[in-house]
């Protein structure tokens, strides 16, 4: 009897335990499902279409580290921000001299980068066992180009850049003046320490007593930047754009911005139209972002890598390429100097490992890596880059509305009497952000009057003329716009398989020839495109091929394909192009040169948006300045700032064509 009672008690206890266990499981499952649903909801935010699954994985990771509630959860679990890296002077590497970058910073960032890469991709653990080995072929297969490319891509994604000779090599003998400024400060360790547009302010400095402006008045604003904690910025160096607009009138104008180097900026412009005028300003890039980009470009020379394929009918191999002669995984004697094949512009690729089957002469195609490289940065710098790539423009809030009246019956300033064809072309190099404005969505320079650009105008202008466009896809866009106006017949046209290639078009009746030549490397082909070395051209060689007789108009543009690299690459290229332009002008008295500037853009291909904008413009402006009466600087920057252009290929690019052809035609 006692034994039965004991068994019964045991059964009741087990039953009770099962009930309690079931309740606990249900409660925990309910909480888990709620959290899972929340997680799925925020991972599915937006409508991004991912063509590469790795992009989705990276975005999931970035969303996880961006979400405040997730970060707070980590903090409750004992998570701590990474400690400040001690800054100790170490001038042993030539690339670090004159900067605040230290060995401690580099080592600390590499440690974090390795750990982060392994969390994102388990394969990275294997890469970091021998990181430099993944930059080269293992040499076991004759035709290994695809496998080699995958290995190099993996090394890039895993932050496997610990090649000391590459990092030691200075990209330039001395620092640019902007490097001296940005690299004098420590790296960003707290995202709240960078400029915050939402906390920054705009105020009018000059305002009439009655609060009413007159068309033609100058107006000045004071922009004051604050950080994420609400503290006024103490240093300058942030990139600030300001513009005025009236969408109903199709009226827009940019401002000239002066940096007071104390966190405040003055923005000055004119009021060229009457009616309502609104104000917008943005922090295009913060000084901390520039510091992070310059850190990468100074040590690794680029933010986005290339590869080359060496091939014969019997074998193939892919190796990394760079504008400098140090490559991860390769010694100095294992590098192909392909500068001559690249039209005189520096270009180096790893020698094929399968030396019995391949050598440098088998250089065939170039392909960019499909994704941006993962570089050693602080967590705060990574987030800043992420926000800059996905959330721009960072508009500074304001409720300023100006009232402007006209003293005449015209809604805007009268057009200048001077025709643009009669303006001195050297004066275009002195154009500022307040060089013109949009009215009725048409660009109006202050210095001269543009003609109406149409088909007949262009045919009359270009009779018996050859026009060459040398540059990138924005050069190709200009070529396409002009092609539509001159009604030419294609001799070389674009095909899907050769999207980046020479284009030729002629109007034999009018004697007009139109050509586009994509530039030599670095030149980013399309996604997964193996770009043949035969379809890109040296601008220097094309300029030198122009004869001493015949009318020629040459349009030059260097921008988006060069900005991932240290700006010394652009500087070197512009120096060679300038010499070629001098030679052309000396031998051909009827040749004209147009150099089109960089433009502002707030969206586009990730990884090329950190454009060092004003400093890049500085190099471009000085490159062709002082070459005489037949060289024009087509300053498109203020046009794109004024309309808050988002795209890398601006919708207003036809206005660029009107600007420079309005100056050149009729001379």
Phi, psi and omega in degrees: 000314179295327180291320177298317180298322180295315179299317180298317179298319180297316179298320179295320180295317178298317179299315179298318179298319178297320179297312180299315180300317179298318180297315179300315180299316180297317180297312181296320179297318179300313179295320179298315180297320178298314179294322179296318179297317178299317181298314179298320181301312185282336174289335180265009179301143178081183182229038182294134175256119184261118176276343179236120182304328180297327177298321180294317179299316180295320180294322177300315180299314182294324177295321180298319183277345180275330188291121181303321183292325177292318179297318179298323178299317178298321181295321178295331179274013178094010179292141176231147174299150179297141184293152176299131180281130181297134181260103178239137184294131178214094185271016188290330178269126179304328181292341184263348185296132181085005181239169176270001181290132181237166176297325179297319178296314182298313181296318179296320180290322178296319179300312180295320182296318178298314182296318180294318182297321180293324177296324181281326186214113183299333179298336182296333176301318178292323180297317185286352172291329177207074192299320185286340181294334183282352178276355183227158180294148176278354172072015185267344182236139182297309181254096189238014189301320181290317178293321178297317180299320179296320180295316180295319178299319179295317178300318179295317180292336184263009176065036183268067185247020186281063178251103191299319182298324177295315183289328180289330188290119177287134181290345183206151183301319179233163178287143166297157181297328179286331174293321178303323180285299188294322183274005173276347183258155177290166179291165179278126178244347179223119183302333181290347182275355180266169184296138180239111183299324184294339180257354183275167189226157173231133176225148175281131177271314183247122181215135179299156182300322181272000178077008182245125178268164177244144177308130182100349178294151171269141178230141183232140181237153173248120177255124180242125184261142177233154179272183184294341177268001180085012179269139178296137177294140182259347180238157173270204177094356172281146181270111185245130173244140175224141179212158176251152183203156169214100185298325182296327180267356186061039187245129184209143176209139178271170180240152169278128185249132177247129181267119179275001177064022178225020181092359178239153186219140172259142179233120185239136178205181179253163177249091188270355179226160180262163181108212182274136177232123178253165187235138172226144174215150182218150168268098183295313178215144176267158180295330178292327176293314177303319181298317180294317180295317180293327175301312180294312184292329179289320183274318188248356171074344179203161174256358182209122190268159175244162170227157175241148173250129173256129188213146167225174176301337184263338187207160175208154180201145179246136179225161179284155179228153182202164178277000180233154191277014176247127184230138178303133176085359183230138174279172181299328181279354181254030183238134174272121174274103184253024181300318180296316178294339181263024174072024179093355178267132186306131181202122184229137178226153178296140176291145176300137178291325181279070188294339177286341184246334187222152174213185186299332181290349180268014176303121189235309184221164177230142179220135175280153174294146186291332182233160175297148178288155174262117185248157180290112178220165172286163178299321179296321179293320177300314180295320179298317177297318181298312180297319181295327181281338189240345189238006179285159359280144177273093185280138176274121185294142175196159177237030182286128173227121180263142175255123184235131179243157179251143177275355179236186179278353182276145179282342184222177177299144176295149179291146179298152178281328182292126175285143183297334178292343180259358179283143176292123181297326177301336180291340180294339179286349178259004179298141179246187177297336178258053179264353180179185182204164174263137170216132190054036178060027178235134183285132179235107175292149176283333188279335186200171182256125178279144175282170173281121183267117176217184185298314182295321178300316183290322178295319177294321181293318190261012178306127180057043182230143172254130180244128179241131173250119182241114180162222188251202184292335174289329171295319178297323178297320177295320176301316182294322179295317180290323179303320180293336183271332187260001173051059184260166178258133183287132168257326173227119181240171186273136174237159183301321184282345178230058184298318177262100183197168179299143174236132178231139183209137183228143165249095187293329181296318183265354180073031182258132176237133182233132182218144173236133179232113176294146188283162175290172185291148009282124178223118185276115173284183179287173180301125179062025180264124171274106187271116181295141180292348182275352185255005176239154193225151176277124178296328178295314180294322178293319177297319181289343180275349181288129184287175182282346181238154180104148181273126181229140170238122182245125179254124181243141179205122177233119184208264197296330182283347182256341187291338174293345184262159174306139188294352173296334178294314176296318180302314180296316181297314181297326178297317178292320180294319179302315179298320179293322177296318178301318180296319180295313182296328181288327185262337183237109184284354181246013179271140177237145181241133173241122172252114181270130184285174170292162177231159179280140178208135183255358180219182178127203185292123180299138177104344179245016185269347181274080197268005183047042197319295185296328183284324174296318177298323179299315178297316182296315183298319183282343185297319185248003183291140176083015181265003173115191190279357184244023179233128182241143172255109180273097188273096185266350183305307183296334178295317182281329174296317185298325183261010181053051182299136180260328196265150175292334172248092190298144177293339181266019185298338176295334176292331176296314179301315179299322182296306186281325177290330175294334176275324188275319186294137178095001180276000000 
